[in-house]
Amino acid sequence: MKTTLAPYFSAASDSASIPFAQLMFWSLSDGKWMQEALRLASQGAKLGEVPVGAILVHDQQIIGQGFNQPIGCHDATAHAEIVALREACQRLQNYRLPLQTTLYVTLEPCTMCIGALIHARVDRLVYATSEPRAGMVGSQMDLSMQPFYNHNIQVHRGLCSEHTSQLLKTFFRERRRLAKQNKNSV
């Protein structure tokens, strides 16, 4: 049985539904923050960046946010999660984040990003959709709970996954179309 959370999301994302068994993980605020991450992902897509958005939340306040910016910033490390972490750490003047900080991100983090989240001591990670090729909190392996780290992250996946997957598919379809169009015009 699927239960929709559409009333808690904007009209643009009422396709976001999750299995009933996962509802124990989500709160109304989880939906609110993931919608904000999706808004940031869309903002990045408009700039030609892969549409990934991230929000760091502590005590129901945004302490850092960002979207993918490696192309525009000429910085391979400017993933949405890293941009959000940098903003939060600067704002708090500390490389370690407060207890009970949650990161909401639209795509499963890569090796670099999960490593940074562990070092910053993020307690909880909520991501929308898996990254089958480079995801490091379940798709390829799970770095969030390795015994050799001195910190582990509680991970929840699947909130707004359909909406996020569609955003990514649309972005890459358009990118391929433009590349083909440019190739044919030469």
C-alpha positions as CSV (number, residue, x, y, z in Angstrom):
1,M,0.0,0.0,0.0
2,K,1.3,3.5,-0.9
3,T,0.4,6.5,1.1
4,T,0.8,9.9,-0.6
5,L,2.2,12.9,1.3
6,A,1.0,15.3,-1.4
7,P,-0.8,17.6,1.1
8,Y,2.6,18.4,2.6
9,F,4.3,19.2,-0.6
10,S,3.9,21.8,-3.3
11,A,1.6,21.1,-6.2
12,A,4.6,20.6,-8.4
13,S,5.6,17.5,-6.4
14,D,2.4,15.7,-5.6
15,S,3.9,12.7,-7.4
16,A,6.0,12.3,-4.3
17,S,4.7,9.2,-2.5
18,I,6.5,6.8,-0.3
19,P,5.7,3.3,0.9
20,F,3.6,3.2,4.1
21,A,6.3,1.3,5.9
22,Q,8.7,4.3,5.5
23,L,6.3,6.8,7.0
24,M,7.8,6.2,10.4
25,F,10.9,8.0,9.2
26,W,9.2,11.1,7.8
27,S,7.8,14.1,9.6
28,L,6.0,17.1,8.1
29,S,9.2,19.0,8.5
30,D,11.1,16.3,6.6
31,G,8.8,17.0,3.6
32,K,9.2,20.7,4.0
33,W,13.0,20.5,4.0
34,M,13.2,18.1,1.1
35,Q,11.0,20.4,-0.9
36,E,13.5,23.2,-0.2
37,A,16.3,20.9,-1.4
38,L,14.3,20.2,-4.6
39,R,13.9,23.9,-5.1
40,L,17.6,24.4,-4.9
41,A,18.2,21.5,-7.3
42,S,15.9,23.1,-9.8
43,Q,17.8,26.4,-9.4
44,G,21.1,24.5,-10.2
45,A,19.5,22.9,-13.3
46,K,18.6,26.4,-14.6
47,L,22.3,27.2,-14.5
48,G,23.3,24.0,-16.3
49,E,24.4,22.2,-13.2
50,V,23.4,18.6,-12.4
51,P,20.2,19.2,-10.4
52,V,21.2,18.3,-6.8
53,G,20.2,20.4,-3.8
54,A,21.1,20.1,-0.1
55,I,19.8,21.7,3.1
56,L,21.4,21.4,6.6
57,V,18.9,21.8,9.4
58,H,19.4,22.2,13.1
59,D,16.6,23.0,15.5
60,Q,14.2,23.6,12.6
61,Q,16.5,26.3,11.2
62,I,18.5,26.1,7.9
63,I,22.2,26.5,8.9
64,G,23.6,25.7,5.4
65,Q,22.2,25.2,1.9
66,G,23.5,24.7,-1.6
67,F,23.1,23.2,-5.0
68,N,25.7,21.6,-7.3
69,Q,28.1,24.2,-8.7
70,P,31.2,22.4,-10.0
71,I,30.8,23.8,-13.6
72,G,30.0,27.4,-12.7
73,C,32.6,27.5,-9.9
74,H,35.3,25.5,-11.8
75,D,35.6,23.4,-8.6
76,A,35.2,19.6,-8.7
77,T,34.4,19.7,-4.9
78,A,31.4,22.1,-5.2
79,H,28.8,19.4,-4.8
80,A,25.5,20.5,-3.2
81,E,26.4,18.8,0.1
82,I,29.9,20.4,0.3
83,V,28.5,23.9,-0.6
84,A,25.9,23.5,2.2
85,L,28.6,22.2,4.7
86,R,30.9,25.1,3.9
87,E,28.1,27.6,4.5
88,A,27.1,26.0,7.8
89,C,30.7,25.7,9.1
90,Q,31.3,29.4,8.2
91,R,28.1,30.5,9.8
92,L,28.8,28.5,13.0
93,Q,32.6,29.2,12.9
94,N,33.2,25.5,13.6
95,Y,34.0,22.6,11.3
96,R,31.9,20.3,13.5
97,L,28.2,20.7,13.3
98,P,25.8,20.7,16.4
99,L,24.3,17.5,17.6
100,Q,21.0,16.6,15.9
101,T,21.9,18.2,12.5
102,T,20.1,16.7,9.5
103,L,21.2,17.0,5.9
104,Y,18.4,16.8,3.3
105,V,19.8,16.1,-0.2
106,T,18.1,15.1,-3.4
107,L,20.7,12.5,-4.5
108,E,22.6,9.9,-2.7
109,P,26.0,11.3,-1.6
110,C,29.3,10.2,-3.3
111,T,32.5,9.2,-1.5
112,M,33.7,12.7,-1.1
113,C,30.4,14.0,0.3
114,I,29.7,11.2,2.8
115,G,33.3,11.6,4.0
116,A,32.8,15.3,4.6
117,L,29.4,14.6,6.4
118,I,31.1,12.1,8.7
119,H,33.9,14.6,9.6
120,A,31.4,17.4,10.2
121,R,29.4,15.0,12.5
122,V,26.1,15.2,10.7
123,D,23.7,13.0,12.7
124,R,21.0,12.2,10.1
125,L,21.0,12.1,6.3
126,V,17.7,12.1,4.3
127,Y,18.2,11.6,0.6
128,A,15.6,11.4,-2.1
129,T,16.9,9.1,-4.8
130,S,19.7,6.6,-5.1
131,E,22.8,7.1,-7.3
132,P,23.4,3.6,-8.7
133,R,26.9,4.4,-10.1
134,A,28.5,6.5,-7.4
135,G,26.2,6.4,-4.3
136,M,28.1,5.6,-1.2
137,V,25.4,5.1,1.4
138,G,23.8,2.0,0.0
139,S,24.1,1.8,-3.8
140,Q,27.7,0.9,-4.2
141,M,28.5,0.4,-0.5
142,D,27.6,2.1,2.8
143,L,30.3,4.3,4.1
144,S,27.9,5.9,6.7
145,M,28.1,3.0,9.2
146,Q,31.7,1.7,8.8
147,P,33.2,0.6,12.1
148,F,36.5,2.3,11.4
149,Y,34.9,5.7,11.5
150,N,34.5,7.4,14.9
151,H,31.1,8.7,13.8
152,N,28.1,7.1,12.1
153,I,25.2,8.8,10.3
154,Q,21.6,7.6,10.5
155,V,20.4,7.3,6.9
156,H,16.9,7.5,5.5
157,R,16.2,7.2,1.8
158,G,13.3,7.6,-0.6
159,L,11.5,10.9,0.4
160,C,10.4,12.5,-2.8
161,S,12.3,10.0,-4.9
162,E,9.9,10.0,-7.8
163,H,9.9,13.7,-8.2
164,T,13.7,13.9,-7.9
165,S,14.2,11.0,-10.3
166,Q,12.0,12.8,-12.8
167,L,13.9,16.1,-12.4
168,L,17.2,14.2,-13.1
169,K,15.9,12.3,-16.1
170,T,14.5,15.5,-17.6
171,F,17.8,17.3,-17.1
172,F,19.9,14.6,-18.7
173,R,17.4,14.1,-21.5
174,E,17.6,17.8,-22.4
175,R,21.4,17.8,-22.1
176,R,21.7,14.8,-24.5
177,R,19.2,16.6,-26.9
178,L,21.3,19.8,-26.9
179,A,24.5,17.9,-27.4
180,K,23.0,16.0,-30.4
181,Q,21.7,19.3,-31.8
182,N,25.1,21.0,-31.4
183,K,26.8,18.0,-33.0
184,N,24.4,18.0,-36.0
185,S,24.8,21.7,-36.6
186,V,28.6,21.5,-37.0
